[in-house]
Every structure is written in C-alpha cells, then in structure tokens.
Amino acid sequence: MSVKITEWAVEDRPREKLITKGTSSLSDAELLGILISSGTRDKSAVDLGRELLGLVDNNLNSLGKLSISDLKKLHGIGTARAVTIAAALELGRRRKLAEVPDSLQIKSSRDVADIFQPLLSDLPHEEFWILFLNRSNRVIARMRISQGGISGTVTDVRLIMKKAVEHLASGIIVCHNHPSGNLNPSEADSKITRKIKEAGEIMDIQLLDHLIISDKDYYSFADNGLL
C-alpha cells in the first residue's frame, strides 16, 4: 500500500514540496537535503544541507569546488552522499554548457564568457579550451586542449593549429581559468597568446581573443587591446 505524502517523514518533506510546488520553491538547503536523503539520528537532511552551505558561506560556486574529501569532513556526509552531491553539481555544470548552441554567433567577449564560465569557473585546476569559429564568427565546436594543476597548464600551439585546421576554422578564441581568482594575465599567458596569434597568421586562422575566467568575472585580451 502506498504512503500518502502527508505521512512522509520530516526529512522527506522537501520532496513533497518539490512535487506540489516545483523545484524553484525549494531553498538551496532543501535541494541539498533531497540529495543527502536522510540525516543522522540527531539532525535532518535539510539541517545537514544548511551546515554544508555554511562551510562555503552559502556560495554554490564555492560548494562546487569542494572535493569528495572536503564534503566528507562534515559529520553525517559519507562517501555515498558526497559522491551524489558532486555528481549533481557536475550535471548542473554540464547542463549549462549544453544550453549553448554550436551555431551561436560570437559578437563580444561576454558571449564567450557565457559559454565557458559555467564550465570553468569553479574548477580547482586550470583547463585550456578552444572555440572554433567560421567566417561569420559562428561557433563550429569547442574543445579542451589541456588540463593542469592549480597554477598552470601546458598548451601545445601545434596541437591548437592542427585542431583548427581539422575543423576548417577561420578564427579561434582560446580560454583558460585561474582557480586563484586572480584575473591578471601572467607572463606565460601573454607569451602563449603571442605564439598562438603568430602561428595563426601563418595558417590564415585569426586569433580573435583569449579569455581568462574566474568564478566571478573574466579578462579579455582583445578588450584590453592586447591582440
């Protein structure tokens, strides 16, 4: 025999609210409570959700940066729950990226940031990506070229040009993130930008911009007159 919603346990009430009022009616803590499922004997799932948010000052971007080990530091969050939370946050990130159509026309650096910030802003390591464009500056494809550590990633200019030729790109935009939040380009950032631009000039593939992404903002080489 099925159990009526009104007979659900207190820790299951967020599910009732979601069913009757929709996902947007739930607080961040209640959504986390559903992922956590059930709490310990002395606290509810929603209480655990509130404590988890408290660890990151209620910032969901910061929550997305926590590792499985970080999540497990909270009493009541074991491996299974930590993995569930991490998987849910990753699905949210991928959904945001999937909403960007490949045929999008790039008109400004903001268009590029809108593509890459959901993907890169809360990563604990650096990644280097390329946006391939046709002659109308419409997106042909996007690709991750390299992944590194906290302070840098190795980028191969030859590989970038090879992929650009394979995609028949007329222009490219490169992008990487700074997990530290510092948007100032390093000397290495400026050097790789010059090398990509020079290689593109030989191949008749224009480097239109290079963006550095943080969790709150971005830096554009083109907007700052460095291309």
Residue pairs with C-beta under 8 A, 6 or more apart in sequence:
5 16
5 19
5 20
6 16
8 15
8 16
10 44
11 33
11 37
11 38
11 39
11 44
11 45
11 46
14 26
14 30
14 31
14 33
14 34
14 45
14 46
15 34
17 25
17 26
17 30
18 25
18 26
18 34
23 31
26 34
28 49
28 53
28 58
28 60
29 46
29 49
29 50
29 53
30 46
30 49
31 49
32 45
32 46
32 48
32 49
32 52
32 53
32 85
33 44
33 45
33 46
33 48
33 49
34 45
35 49
35 81
35 84
35 85
35 88
36 45
36 48
36 49
36 76
36 77
36 81
36 84
36 85
37 45
37 81
37 84
38 45
39 45
39 47
39 48
39 76
40 48
40 75
40 76
43 51
43 76
48 74
48 76
48 77
51 74
51 76
52 63
52 71
52 74
52 77
52 85
53 63
55 66
55 74
56 62
56 63
56 66
60 89
61 121
61 122
61 215
62 122
62 215
63 89
64 89
64 93
64 122
65 122
65 123
65 124
65 179
65 215
66 86
67 124
68 79
68 82
68 83
68 86
71 77
71 81
71 82
71 85
71 86
72 78
72 79
72 82
77 85
93 118
93 119
93 122
96 118
96 119
97 115
97 118
97 119
100 114
100 115
100 139
101 139
102 139
102 140
102 141
102 142
103 138
103 139
104 111
104 115
104 138
104 139
105 111
105 136
105 137
105 138
105 139
106 112
106 131
106 133
106 137
106 138
106 139
106 173
106 208
107 137
109 209
109 211
109 218
109 220
109 222
109 223
112 131
112 173
112 175
112 209
112 211
112 220
113 211
113 213
113 218
113 220
115 131
115 139
115 142
116 129
116 175
116 177
116 211
116 213
117 213
117 218
119 129
120 127
120 129
120 175
120 176
120 177
120 213
121 177
121 213
121 214
121 215
121 216
122 215
123 177
123 179
124 150
124 179
125 147
125 148
125 149
125 150
125 153
125 179
126 147
126 148
126 149
126 150
126 151
126 152
126 153
126 176
126 177
126 178
126 179
127 144
127 146
127 147
127 148
127 153
127 176
127 177
128 144
128 145
128 146
128 147
128 148
128 153
128 155
128 174
128 175
128 176
129 142
129 143
129 144
129 145
129 174
129 175
129 176
130 142
130 143
130 145
130 160
130 163
130 164
130 172
130 173
130 174
130 175
131 139
131 142
131 172
131 173
131 174
131 175
132 139
132 140
132 141
132 142
132 143
132 163
132 164
132 167
132 169
132 172
133 139
133 140
133 169
133 170
133 171
133 172
133 173
133 208
134 140
134 168
134 169
134 170
134 171
135 170
135 171
137 171
137 208
140 167
140 168
140 169
141 167
143 163
145 155
145 156
145 159
145 160
145 163
146 153
146 154
146 155
146 156
147 153
148 154
150 179
150 180
151 180
152 188
153 176
155 176
155 192
157 192
157 195
157 196
157 199
158 199
160 172
160 174
160 196
160 199
161 199
161 200
161 203
161 205
164 172
164 200
164 203
164 205
165 203
165 205
169 205
170 205
170 206
171 205
171 206
171 207
171 208
172 196
172 200
172 205
172 206
172 207
172 208
173 207
173 208
173 209
173 210
173 211
174 193
174 196
174 207
174 209
174 210
174 211
175 210
175 211
175 212
175 213
176 189
176 211
176 212
176 213
177 212
177 213
177 214
178 212
178 213
178 214
180 214
181 214
181 215
181 216
182 214
183 212
183 214
183 217
183 218
183 219
184 219
185 193
185 212
185 219
185 221
185 226
189 210
189 212
190 226
193 207
193 210
193 221
193 226
193 227
196 207
196 210
197 207
197 227
200 206
200 207
207 227
208 222
208 227
209 220
209 221
209 222
209 223
209 227
210 220
210 221
210 222
210 227
211 218
211 219
211 220
211 221
212 218
212 219
221 227
